[in-house]
């Protein structure tokens, strides 16, 4: 396999730029999703820039914290957003190799996602509020149900590539080994299923009542802290989606760093994200809300796909 070896030091600026770029455009894609939802419901709805207006308004306001809250509650918005920015620096977004070089490893990314979920859940328990505690417990349960699907699907892709490097996995999928076609298709479907759930969409979350399921820990936040947290949640949706697209749809990623290659890669990256957000919005607005207690019955389908991918790899090997 002809995988291009790129100097990680030379790509540090690119890693920072792509993380900041994802943070900057995340509210735009969230606004695009809201506009699509409104149009499909025959409503006018807010504009695509409404998310920016909401966050700007919140950042100007004072944050108020519950008396029983501690350091976990107060630091969570910044830890969540910071952790997602670190993940964003490692994604194969415009280059086939991870801009972080050896640090762009699948195991590192999975651990960072686990840390992000942990700080999000623990903040709900730190408030002393029973409602946020319920939201935190549901977030933890959803993580137990979804993360094994994503982990197993990505691990099977890493087994096919023979490496846990994000760049190596993307390069393997880009050359598409015919002998592993079934394995990669099953792993991709499993990861797509887990990515959809991680983005917090129906039927696993409710667009107009987020506090009922995943975002219960947000109830006690206000002001600037809530603005940072909403920015982080929008970023998480885009980071999870880009991780899936970068590994299973790596076509158009630049193998060599030239201005023209980077420009083409940026345009294709934005186009893929836009199409993916459009498809996610279509699915989200075509299904009914699912009771949380029945979520585990649905997630078993995704785990079954990931397990079949592993079995197909073992049989092919």
C-alpha positions in Angstrom: 0.0 0.0 0.0 1.5 3.3 -1.1 0.7 5.5 1.9 2.3 9.0 1.7 4.6 9.8 4.6 4.1 13.4 5.6 6.1 15.3 8.2 3.8 15.9 11.2 5.7 19.1 12.2 4.9 20.7 8.8 1.2 19.9 9.3 0.8 21.5 12.8 -0.6 24.8 11.3 -3.0 22.8 9.1 -4.2 20.9 12.2 -5.0 24.1 14.1 -6.6 25.7 11.0 -9.0 22.8 10.4 -10.0 22.6 14.1 -10.8 26.4 14.1 -12.5 26.1 10.8 -14.8 23.3 12.1 -15.6 25.3 15.2 -16.4 28.3 13.0 -18.7 26.5 10.6 -20.4 24.1 13.1 -23.2 26.6 13.9 -23.7 27.2 10.2 -24.4 23.5 9.5 -26.6 23.4 12.7 -28.5 26.3 11.3 -28.8 24.6 7.9 -30.3 21.6 9.6 -32.8 23.7 11.5 -33.9 25.4 8.2 -34.4 22.0 6.5 -36.4 20.8 9.5 -38.6 23.9 9.3 -39.1 23.6 5.6 -40.1 19.9 5.8 -42.6 20.9 8.5 -44.0 23.6 6.3 -42.7 26.3 8.6 -40.6 29.3 7.9 -38.3 28.8 10.8 -35.2 30.7 11.7 -32.4 31.6 9.2 -29.2 29.7 8.8 -27.3 32.3 10.9 -29.6 32.0 13.9 -27.2 29.8 15.8 -24.5 32.5 15.6 -27.0 35.1 16.9 -28.0 32.9 19.8 -24.5 32.1 20.8 -23.4 35.7 20.5 -26.3 36.8 22.7 -25.4 34.1 25.3 -21.7 35.0 25.4 -22.6 38.5 26.4 -24.6 37.4 29.4 -23.6 36.4 32.9 -23.3 32.8 33.8 -25.2 31.6 36.9 -24.4 28.3 38.5 -26.3 26.4 41.2 -25.1 26.7 44.7 -24.3 23.0 45.0 -22.3 22.9 41.8 -18.5 22.5 41.8 -15.5 22.6 39.5 -16.9 19.8 37.3 -20.0 21.8 36.5 -18.1 25.1 35.9 -15.3 23.6 33.8 -17.4 21.2 31.6 -18.2 23.6 28.7 -14.5 24.4 28.2 -13.3 20.8 28.7 -15.9 19.5 26.2 -15.2 22.1 23.6 -11.4 21.8 24.1 -11.5 18.0 23.8 -13.5 18.2 20.6 -11.0 20.7 19.2 -8.2 18.3 19.9 -10.0 15.5 18.1 -10.7 17.9 15.2 -6.9 18.5 14.8 -6.3 14.8 14.2 -9.1 14.1 11.6 -8.2 13.4 7.9 -10.2 16.4 6.7 -8.4 17.8 3.7 -5.2 15.6 3.7 -5.1 11.8 3.5 -2.7 11.6 6.4 -3.7 13.0 9.7 -2.3 16.5 10.3 -1.2 15.3 13.8 1.0 12.6 12.4 1.4 9.7 14.8 -0.9 11.4 17.3 -3.8 10.9 14.8 -4.5 7.5 16.1 -7.8 5.7 16.3 -7.3 4.7 20.0 -6.4 8.2 21.0 -9.6 9.6 19.3 -11.8 6.9 20.9 -10.4 7.8 24.4 -10.9 11.5 23.8 -14.6 10.9 22.8 -15.0 8.9 26.0 -13.5 11.8 28.0 -15.9 14.2 26.3 -18.9 12.1 27.2 -17.6 11.6 30.7 -17.3 15.3 31.5 -20.7 16.0 29.9 -22.4 13.3 32.1 -20.5 14.2 35.3 -21.4 17.8 35.1 -25.1 16.8 35.4 -24.4 15.0 38.6 -22.4 17.9 40.0 -25.4 20.3 40.2 -27.4 18.5 42.8 -30.5 18.8 40.6 -32.5 15.5 40.1 -33.5 16.5 36.6 -29.9 17.0 35.4 -29.0 13.8 37.2 -31.5 11.9 35.2 -30.2 13.5 32.0 -26.6 12.6 33.0 -27.6 8.9 33.6 -29.4 8.7 30.3 -26.3 10.2 28.5 -24.2 7.5 30.2 -26.6 4.7 29.2 -26.6 6.0 25.6 -22.8 6.0 25.6 -22.8 2.3 26.8 -25.2 1.4 24.0 -23.5 3.4 21.1 -19.8 3.5 21.8 -19.3 -0.3 21.4 -20.8 -0.1 17.9 -18.6 2.8 16.9 -15.5 1.2 18.5 -16.0 -2.2 16.9 -16.8 -0.8 13.5 -13.7 1.4 13.5 -11.6 -1.4 14.9 -12.7 -3.7 12.0 -11.7 -1.0 9.5 -8.3 -0.7 11.3 -7.9 -4.5 11.1 -8.4 -4.3 7.3 -5.9 -1.5 7.0 -3.4 -3.2 9.3 -3.0 0.0 11.4 -4.8 2.1 13.9 -3.6 5.3 12.2 -6.5 7.4 10.9 -4.5 8.2 7.7 -3.7 4.5 7.1 -7.4 3.6 7.4 -8.4 6.4 5.1 -5.8 5.3 2.6 -6.9 1.7 2.7 -10.5 2.6 2.1 -9.5 5.0 -0.7 -7.8 2.1 -2.5 -10.7 -0.2 -1.6 -9.3 -3.7 -1.3 -11.8 -5.9 -3.2 -11.2 -8.9 -1.0 -12.4 -6.9 2.0 -15.4 -5.2 0.3 -18.1 -6.9 2.5 -16.1 -6.2 5.6 -15.7 -2.5 4.9 -19.4 -2.1 3.8 -20.6 -3.7 7.0 -18.2 -1.7 9.2 -19.2 1.5 7.3 -22.9 0.9 7.9 -22.3 0.2 11.6 -20.3 3.4 12.0 -22.9 5.4 10.0 -25.6 4.1 12.4 -23.4 5.0 15.5 -22.6 8.4 14.0 -26.2 9.2 13.5 -27.0 8.5 17.2 -23.9 10.4 18.4 -25.2 13.4 16.5 -28.3 13.4 18.7 -31.0 13.0 16.1 -34.5 11.5 16.1 -35.6 8.9 17.0 -32.9 8.9 19.7 -33.2 12.5 20.6 -35.9 15.1 20.1 -35.0 18.2 18.1 -37.3 20.6 20.0 -37.0 19.1 23.5 -33.3 18.2 23.9 -33.5 18.4 27.7 -35.7 15.3 27.8 -33.0 12.9 26.7 -29.4 13.7 25.9 -29.1 17.3 26.9 -30.5 17.1 30.5 -27.1 18.3 31.9 -27.6 21.6 30.1 -30.6 22.6 32.2 -28.7 24.5 34.8 -26.3 26.3 32.4 -26.9 29.9 31.4 -25.1 32.9 29.9 -21.6 32.5 28.5 -21.1 29.0 29.8 -24.3 27.9 27.9 -23.0 29.7 24.8 -19.7 27.8 24.9 -21.5 24.6 25.6 -23.9 25.0 22.6 -20.9 25.8 20.5 -19.2 22.6 21.7 -22.4 20.5 21.0 -22.6 21.9 17.4 -18.9 21.1 17.0 -19.4 17.5 18.3 -22.0 16.8 15.6 -19.6 18.0 12.9 -16.5 16.2 14.3 -18.3 12.9 14.6 -19.7 13.3 11.0 -16.2 14.3 9.7 -14.6 11.3 11.4 -17.0 9.0 9.5 -16.6 10.8 6.2 -12.8 11.1 6.5 -12.4 7.3 7.1 -15.1 5.8 4.9 -15.4 8.5 2.2 -11.8 9.7 1.9 -12.1 10.5 -1.9 -10.8 13.9 -2.7 -8.4 14.1 0.2 -5.0 15.6 -0.8 -2.1 13.2 -0.9 0.5 16.0 -1.5 0.4 19.4 0.1 0.0 21.9 -2.7 -2.3 25.0 -2.8 -4.4 23.6 -5.6 -4.8 20.2 -3.9 -5.7 21.8 -0.6 -8.3 24.1 -2.3 -9.9 21.1 -4.1 -9.9 19.1 -0.9 -11.5 21.9 1.1 -14.3 22.3 -1.5 -15.0 18.6 -1.6 -14.9 18.4 2.2 -17.5 21.1 2.6 -19.6 19.5 -0.2 -19.5 16.1 1.5 -20.4 17.6 4.9 -23.3 19.5 3.3 -24.7 16.4 1.6 -24.3 14.3 4.8 -26.1 17.0 6.9 -28.9 17.0 4.2 -29.3 13.2 4.3 -29.2 13.2 8.2 -31.9 15.9 8.2 -34.1 13.9 5.8 -33.8 10.8 8.0 -34.4 12.8 11.2 -37.6 14.3 9.9 -38.9 11.0 8.4 -39.0 9.1 11.7 -41.0 9.3 14.9 -39.5 9.7 18.4 -38.5 6.5 20.1 -39.0 5.8 23.8 -35.7 5.8 25.6 -36.4 2.4 27.2 -36.6 0.9 23.7 -33.3 2.4 22.5 -31.3 -0.7 23.5 -33.5 -2.8 21.2 -32.6 -0.6 18.2 -28.9 -0.2 18.9 -28.5 -4.0 18.8 -29.0 -3.8 15.0 -25.9 -1.5 14.8 -23.9 -3.8 17.0 -25.0 -6.8 14.8 -23.6 -5.0 11.7 -20.3 -4.4 13.4 -20.1 -8.0 14.6 -20.9 -9.3 11.2 -18.1 -7.1 9.8 -15.7 -8.7 12.3 -16.9 -12.2 11.4 -16.5 -11.4 7.6 -12.9 -10.2 8.3 -12.1 -13.4 10.2 -13.5 -15.6 7.5 -11.7 -13.7 4.7 -8.5 -13.9 6.7 
